[in-house]
Amino acid sequence: MTTVPSPCVNWCDINPENGYCRGCYRTLTEIANWSELSNPEKLEVWSLLTDRKPQASE
């Protein structure tokens, strides 16, 4: 079985305004629990990242 890859880009800095990492846009809880999440749970986190990531046009 293939494991869902981490969205980590090795730029770990939590934005105090929204609680998301400025590199991967996960919360501290999502980052801390990543290795324990099932593949479907990891895919759910991935699906949230698009909405959290600021768009270049903003």
Backbone as ProteinMPNN parsed JSONL, in Angstrom:
{"seq_chain_A": "MTTVPSPCVNWCDINPENGYCRGCYRTLTEIANWSELSNPEKLEVWSLLTDRKPQASE", "coords_chain_A": {"N_chain_A": [[0.834, -1.185, 0.0], [0.532, 2.219, -0.822], [1.732, 5.087, 0.836], [0.267, 8.161, 1.736], [1.886, 11.118, 0.882], [3.572, 13.552, 2.934], [2.64, 16.993, 3.172], [4.651, 18.701, 3.85], [7.069, 21.255, 3.405], [9.427, 21.899, 4.467], [9.54, 24.411, 5.694], [8.83, 25.615, 8.433], [6.698, 27.452, 10.185], [4.459, 28.833, 12.215], [1.595, 30.676, 11.628], [0.404, 33.145, 13.645], [-2.035, 34.4, 13.378], [-3.894, 32.735, 12.088], [-3.246, 30.14, 12.776], [-2.111, 28.302, 11.053], [0.546, 26.533, 9.463], [2.989, 28.317, 7.706], [4.338, 27.184, 5.659], [3.245, 24.628, 4.884], [0.56, 24.807, 5.455], [-0.833, 23.332, 7.312], [-2.361, 22.632, 10.534], [-0.941, 22.807, 13.866], [-1.752, 20.519, 15.254], [-2.473, 18.771, 13.148], [0.039, 18.478, 11.956], [1.512, 17.305, 14.058], [0.126, 14.906, 14.39], [0.347, 13.602, 11.99], [1.844, 11.232, 11.253], [0.371, 9.275, 12.463], [-2.072, 9.268, 11.257], [-4.551, 7.752, 9.131], [-4.459, 6.774, 5.646], [-6.845, 7.734, 4.303], [-7.524, 9.801, 6.115], [-5.283, 11.441, 5.877], [-5.579, 12.246, 3.23], [-7.876, 13.752, 3.51], [-6.912, 15.911, 5.022], [-5.135, 16.961, 3.121], [-7.05, 17.822, 1.267], [-8.06, 20.061, 2.497], [-6.051, 21.931, 2.393], [-5.844, 23.463, 0.039], [-7.864, 25.4, 0.246], [-6.907, 26.787, 2.417], [-4.512, 27.873, 1.642], [-3.132, 30.914, 0.649], [-4.052, 32.683, -2.269], [-2.18, 33.603, -5.173], [-3.07, 35.904, -6.415], [-4.22, 37.412, -4.448]], "CA_chain_A": [[0.0, 0.0, 0.0], [1.256, 3.474, -0.893], [1.407, 6.048, 1.881], [0.055, 9.529, 1.277], [3.048, 11.915, 1.286], [3.378, 14.743, 3.752], [2.723, 18.24, 2.423], [5.728, 19.508, 4.424], [8.048, 21.818, 2.473], [10.559, 22.256, 5.329], [9.46, 25.809, 6.125], [7.921, 25.473, 9.572], [6.453, 28.722, 10.851], [3.023, 28.918, 12.454], [1.019, 32.012, 11.546], [-0.405, 33.332, 14.848], [-3.351, 34.918, 13.026], [-4.837, 31.67, 11.71], [-2.816, 28.858, 13.318], [-1.622, 27.416, 10.002], [1.954, 26.625, 9.094], [3.151, 29.129, 6.496], [4.94, 26.353, 4.618], [2.369, 23.561, 4.375], [-0.819, 25.191, 5.748], [-1.488, 22.45, 8.283], [-2.356, 23.093, 11.917], [0.024, 22.076, 14.698], [-2.318, 19.193, 15.538], [-2.337, 17.963, 11.936], [1.46, 18.179, 11.796], [1.918, 16.384, 15.123], [-0.552, 13.614, 14.259], [0.445, 13.112, 10.608], [2.331, 9.84, 11.135], [-0.638, 8.375, 13.021], [-3.297, 9.331, 10.462], [-4.739, 6.772, 8.059], [-4.384, 7.394, 4.329], [-8.028, 8.575, 4.055], [-7.428, 10.997, 6.948], [-4.262, 12.297, 5.261], [-6.182, 12.826, 2.031], [-8.804, 14.776, 3.987], [-6.095, 17.079, 5.354], [-4.69, 17.515, 1.84], [-8.172, 18.506, 0.614], [-8.272, 21.33, 3.193], [-4.916, 22.829, 2.197], [-6.092, 24.379, -1.088], [-8.654, 26.518, 0.746], [-6.119, 27.529, 3.4], [-3.353, 28.514, 1.013], [-3.489, 32.167, -0.018], [-3.874, 32.685, -3.733], [-1.177, 34.573, -5.624], [-3.724, 37.139, -6.816], [-4.719, 38.125, -3.273]], "C_chain_A": [[0.88, 1.25, 0.0], [0.785, 4.408, 0.207], [1.26, 7.427, 1.268], [1.223, 10.378, 1.77], [2.654, 13.12, 2.136], [3.448, 15.985, 2.873], [3.855, 19.158, 2.902], [6.705, 19.96, 3.342], [9.277, 22.331, 3.228], [10.661, 23.761, 5.599], [8.416, 25.858, 7.218], [7.831, 26.789, 10.334], [4.948, 28.878, 10.992], [2.58, 30.379, 12.449], [0.107, 32.2, 12.756], [-1.816, 33.839, 14.555], [-4.355, 33.824, 12.698], [-4.435, 30.284, 12.216], [-2.303, 27.865, 12.292], [-0.132, 27.62, 9.79], [2.049, 27.404, 7.786], [3.797, 28.338, 5.354], [3.956, 25.368, 4.017], [0.882, 23.797, 4.64], [-1.593, 24.182, 6.592], [-1.476, 23.112, 9.656], [-1.284, 22.322, 12.678], [-0.469, 20.668, 15.0], [-2.172, 18.276, 14.332], [-0.888, 17.559, 11.708], [1.887, 17.111, 12.802], [1.335, 14.99, 14.932], [-0.358, 12.953, 12.902], [0.836, 11.636, 10.524], [1.319, 8.828, 11.666], [-1.926, 8.345, 12.2], [-3.34, 8.207, 9.426], [-4.627, 7.506, 6.717], [-5.629, 8.227, 4.021], [-8.015, 9.86, 4.885], [-6.397, 11.968, 6.382], [-4.817, 12.978, 4.016], [-7.183, 13.92, 2.398], [-8.047, 16.051, 4.345], [-5.634, 17.747, 4.061], [-5.814, 18.32, 1.18], [-8.451, 19.87, 1.245], [-7.217, 22.373, 2.839], [-5.148, 23.839, 1.071], [-6.857, 25.607, -0.61], [-7.862, 27.38, 1.734], [-4.998, 28.336, 2.77], [-3.792, 29.803, 0.317], [-3.203, 32.092, -1.524], [-2.917, 33.815, -4.12], [-1.814, 35.921, -5.975], [-4.24, 37.961, -5.639], [-3.678, 39.045, -2.684]], "O_chain_A": [[1.86, 1.324, 0.741], [-0.411, 4.511, 0.479], [2.03, 7.815, 0.39], [1.525, 10.363, 2.963], [1.535, 13.625, 2.049], [4.234, 16.027, 1.927], [3.996, 20.275, 2.404], [7.117, 19.178, 2.485], [10.068, 23.104, 2.688], [11.76, 24.302, 5.715], [7.243, 26.116, 6.95], [8.763, 27.186, 11.033], [4.242, 29.038, 9.997], [3.125, 31.209, 13.177], [-0.881, 31.477, 12.884], [-2.701, 33.717, 15.402], [-5.542, 33.965, 12.995], [-5.217, 29.342, 12.094], [-2.081, 26.7, 12.622], [0.385, 28.73, 9.92], [1.269, 27.169, 6.863], [3.794, 28.788, 4.209], [3.835, 25.269, 2.796], [0.036, 23.074, 4.113], [-2.824, 24.166, 6.598], [-0.692, 24.025, 9.915], [-0.778, 21.309, 12.197], [0.32, 19.723, 15.001], [-1.786, 17.117, 14.483], [-0.614, 16.426, 11.312], [2.544, 16.134, 12.442], [1.979, 13.998, 15.274], [-0.853, 11.847, 12.683], [0.206, 10.875, 9.789], [1.408, 7.643, 11.345], [-2.781, 7.488, 12.425], [-2.308, 7.771, 8.915], [-4.695, 8.734, 6.677], [-5.49, 9.341, 3.518], [-8.452, 10.905, 4.403], [-6.608, 13.181, 6.402], [-4.55, 14.156, 3.777], [-7.32, 14.906, 1.673], [-8.489, 17.15, 4.009], [-5.732, 18.966, 3.924], [-5.564, 19.376, 0.6], [-9.021, 20.745, 0.593], [-7.464, 23.571, 2.972], [-4.679, 24.973, 1.164], [-6.543, 26.728, -1.008], [-8.128, 28.575, 1.865], [-4.586, 29.365, 3.306], [-4.709, 29.791, -0.504], [-2.216, 31.497, -1.958], [-2.865, 34.853, -3.46], [-1.17, 36.962, -5.846], [-4.657, 39.104, -5.828], [-3.942, 39.719, -1.688]]}, "name": "protein", "num_of_chains": 1, "seq": "MTTVPSPCVNWCDINPENGYCRGCYRTLTEIANWSELSNPEKLEVWSLLTDRKPQASE"}
